[in-house]
Amino acid sequence: MSDTSSLDLHNVLSIEIKGRLWCVPYPLEFLFRTDVDLENGHFELKDAG
């Protein structure tokens, strides 16, 4: 029998998306992070900026 809590981080793809939006009078920066579970497709988008 295996410990399922040790499997929490397996088959997870972590993505960081950052950039700038052109706005007047100055650009807006953004930063998002997400972890995609490759087993079931579940993801959660988090504002990290």
C-alpha positions, 0 to 999 in steps of 0.5 A: 500500500502506498502513501497517497500524500507523497503523490501530491506533486507527481504529474503536475505541470507548473506554469508562470505567465508574466507580461505587460499590458499597454495602458495610458499613462503607464503599462500594467504588469501582471503575473499569474501562476498555475499548477495543472494536474496532468492526471485529471486536468484540474487547474487553478489560476492564481494572481501572483503579482 
